[in-house]
Amino acid sequence: MKILVISSVYPRRDSDTEVPWLRESLKRLVRQGVKAEVLAPRWKGLKSHEIDGIKVHRFAYGPASWEVLTHDEGAPSKMASKPWMQLLAIPYIISGTWRCWRRCRKNPPQIIHAHWPFPHGLMAWPVAKLLSIPMVLNFHGAELLLIRKHPWVKWILRFLLGQSSGILCNSSFTKAKIQAIRDVPVEISPYGTTLQSIDFKKEQDLSKETFKVLFVGRHIERKGIFYLLKSAKILANKNIEFRIVGHGDQSETLRKYAQEKSLDKVHFLGKISSEDLQKEYENSHAFVLPAIVDSKGDTEGLGVVLIEAAEYNLSLIASSVGGIVDVVKNNETGLLVPEKDPQALAEAILKVYENPDLREKLTQGAKKHIGQYFSWENIIERQISFYNKVLNARLG
């Protein structure tokens, strides 16, 4: 089986941490005998290269110094802060389509798998149509957010959904949004953790040790970190420490707020290595994702950090929004709280802090749930089955 994967971003070097879930899924597909190649845009003139034995074909879409539309931060966010970048959208689509055509003419894949269908479905569709190659669309939620600002995107996606041979998405939340555009079959294909998990974590004596609450993610509005800081203020007299990993456009504002409120038990760790991140998971007791629906209508498509935290036996506490509910089942695999409610968030943290039996129940429930629905073995098995179904339908 030969597939061409189209993505807006792919690691630029072995040490790059961009889209680790996509890189891991392709590595695992290749181990199962799938021949995969990637088509992705250049970054500052970066030439085509190879990672993990997988060819990455880079297409140019402007002078090298301008090729910064993707990577490090989502293109919609970059366009919002730097409107001039919108000028790159048309050459991006045209150049990507041309490179896709050349690649597929020279070495035809059996399937074109386009992640983020807007705009990559526009690159894949004419090539798939002219060369009679099945096109699979893979939604992650961000492309659906664009509809709110640009209603015409809905009609492009509606057209592409009708032209595709198969549709994948990352969560039930995203699936519902897709089917609101067009009533088509959609299969949920989430992703697992890219960190090494551990099989056993002893129960610490919390009477002698500080209870560590961990957050990992970009410091952007939809992560809801301000509400976590407000809950930390409520719990200031408890032996609870908050460790915040990541960076983003809100980092400085968050730090300033913590200083103003004298939140001495809140520690901002910034960007850290995979090795240091694993240590944070190993040494923490609970994981919090206080996500919200932000001012642009965006929220969590899935919340892969929750899957990582569950692998490390951390008690999960999260807002009941977006795709989070696929991972956190209230009182079974974690605790769900209303968004933008620091009091409810503080009460949930206090609940797992004071109740070791509840922590044990939640961590065991999460382990079982993750093993069934978010293990890479099951994900890859379902994805290959999906590919085969697409190919068999075409042959039929």
Secondary structure by P-SEA (a helix, b strand, c coil): cbbbbbbcccccccccccaaaaaaaaaaaaaaccbbbbbbbbcccccccccccbbbbbbbccccccccccccccaaaaaaaccccccaaaaaaaaaaaaaaaaaaaccccbbbbcccccaaaaaaaaaaaabbbbbbbbccccccccccccaaaaaaaaaaaaccccccccaaaaaaaaaacccbbbbbbccccccccccccccccccccbbbbbbcccccccaaaaaaaaaaaaccccbbbbbbbcccaaaaaaaaaaaaccccccccccccaaaaaaaaaaccbbbbbcccccccccccccaaaaaaaaaccbbbbcccccccccccccccbbbbccccaaaaaaaaaaaaacaaaaaaaaaaaaaaaaccccaaaaaaaaaaaaaaaaaaaac
